[in-house]
Amino acid sequence: MLLHRYRAAVIHFLYRMVQDGTVAEDLAVEVFLRLYRSGARTGPVGLSAITLFRIATDLALRERRNPMRSKATEQLAEVPDVRWVVACMPGRQRA
């Protein structure tokens, strides 16, 4: 199957384009979902590596043009670990 054969290559390709491993993995999932959906319409004959990397390129370029997503990722990195904050609270507040 294309998923097993190209998963690592697609993630690596996307990582080179977006420079973020988490975003690359999220986009890779979207690539394979779109490829699966397009196969449902066109049949397995239309599915190929070229189609796969075309979808990946389109998604990566859209991601690079969307500055809001990268800002949201940076903001999440600044949020402290909630468990650590709760553990530092006095007993009554922690409850």
HUGI-V643510 format. One record per residue. N is the residue number from 0. RES is the residue in one letter. PHI is phi in degrees with one decimal (none if undefined). PSI is psi as a letter, one per 20 degrees, with the letter a starting at -180 (999 if undefined). Layout:
n: [N;N]
res: [RES;RES]
phi: [PHI;PHI]
psi: [PSI;PSI]
This chain:
n: [0;1;2;3;4;5;6;7;8;9;10;11;12;13;14;15;16;17;18;19;20;21;22;23;24;25;26;27;28;29;30;31;32;33;34;35;36;37;38;39;40;41;42;43;44;45;46;47;48;49;50;51;52;53;54;55;56;57;58;59;60;61;62;63;64;65;66;67;68;69;70;71;72;73;74;75;76;77;78;79;80;81;82;83;84;85;86;87;88;89;90;91;92;93;94]
res: [M;L;L;H;R;Y;R;A;A;V;I;H;F;L;Y;R;M;V;Q;D;G;T;V;A;E;D;L;A;V;E;V;F;L;R;L;Y;R;S;G;A;R;T;G;P;V;G;L;S;A;I;T;L;F;R;I;A;T;D;L;A;L;R;E;R;R;N;P;M;R;S;K;A;T;E;Q;L;A;E;V;P;D;V;R;W;V;V;A;C;M;P;G;R;Q;R;A]
phi: [none;-63.6;-59.6;-67.7;-75.8;-114.2;-55.3;-63.9;-65.8;-67.6;-61.4;-63.7;-59.8;-66.7;-61.5;-62.8;-85.6;-105.1;58.4;-149.7;-63.9;-65.7;-64.8;-61.9;-67.6;-61.7;-66.6;-63.1;-60.9;-64.0;-59.8;-69.8;-64.9;-65.5;-64.5;-62.8;-63.5;-69.0;-69.3;-66.7;-86.8;-99.6;87.7;-67.1;-65.8;-78.7;-89.3;-154.4;-65.4;-63.1;-62.4;-58.7;-75.2;-67.5;-63.1;-61.3;-63.3;-60.8;-66.4;-66.5;-65.7;-64.2;-64.4;-67.7;-81.1;-99.5;-70.5;-66.1;-66.3;-68.0;-66.6;-64.0;-64.8;-64.6;-65.4;-64.1;-67.4;-84.6;-73.1;-69.2;-64.9;-61.8;-61.8;-66.2;-63.4;-65.5;-64.3;-81.9;-75.5;-63.0;-52.7;-67.1;-68.5;-63.6;-66.4]
psi: [q;h;g;h;h;j;g;h;h;g;g;g;g;h;g;h;h;i;k;o;g;g;h;g;g;g;h;g;g;h;g;h;g;h;g;g;h;h;h;h;g;i;r;i;h;i;p;r;h;g;g;g;h;g;g;g;g;g;g;g;h;h;g;h;i;n;h;h;g;h;h;h;g;h;h;h;h;i;p;q;p;h;h;g;g;h;h;i;q;q;g;g;h;h;999]
